Amino acid sequence: MSELSFPPLMSGLAVTGQEDPFEAACQRAVLGCDAGLVTYNLGADQLRAALVFAPEVPLHKAMAMLPTCGIGLQNALGALAPPEVAVHLEWGGGLRINGGRCGRLRIAASSTDPEVTPDWLVVGLDLPLWPAGEDSGETPDQTALYAEGCAEVKAPALLESWARHALHWISRWEQDGLEPLHAEWRGLAHGIGEEGQWQDATGTFLGVDEDFGMLLRDAERTRLIPLTTLLETS
């Protein structure tokens, strides 16, 4: 495979075998790698990658990188996949293609304190290209990219496009604030207005607050579930 091409502010690092690029990105971030590192592992049946950030705002603001990267992926698939392919984003990082669950985004940071500016933040992408098993009837709500009419979308090109589109939306966020990001995300969000559940909370998913925290309304009150609850810890 030829070397991948990333925007000038980004650099690529391939990991091989069973190594998880998300874990690799976190490890390198701890060691002080530059922001913009893209780690990736392009298997025959799965695309896995991660982006490293160096936030300059408190964690509760920097968490916007999760929906930003989700929008970037939708835009990337919008540019490469057939026009009839629909991509939607779950609040918790899950991805849906033509309504079926298809991979996820995940996030980690050097701190879990919402008011602290983290030294680093990593957003990971796990995207199945082919179904994990032959009998898809056992998991009818699960799908894979190539099972949804996207067989012509090559993993290297999708990864490059994801990086470019994510960087574009990061620039929009820095220049124009959260409003354009919110507007774009609302058009892609899955489940708004429907019954939802997060951990032990259930209710109607009303949308998100300024920092993309989930607003969940039950019979008695509206609960705010911060996006920081999605942080993974090693």
Secondary structure by P-SEA (a helix, b strand, c coil): ccbbbbcccbbbbbbcccccaaaaaaaaaaacccccbbbbbbcccccccccccccccccccccaaaaaaaaaaaaaaaacccccbbbbbcccbbbbcccccccccccccccccccccccbbbbbbbbbccccccccccccccccccccccccccaaaaaaaaaaaaaaaaaaaacccaaaaaaaaaaccccccccccccccccccccccccccbbbbcccbbbbbccccccccc
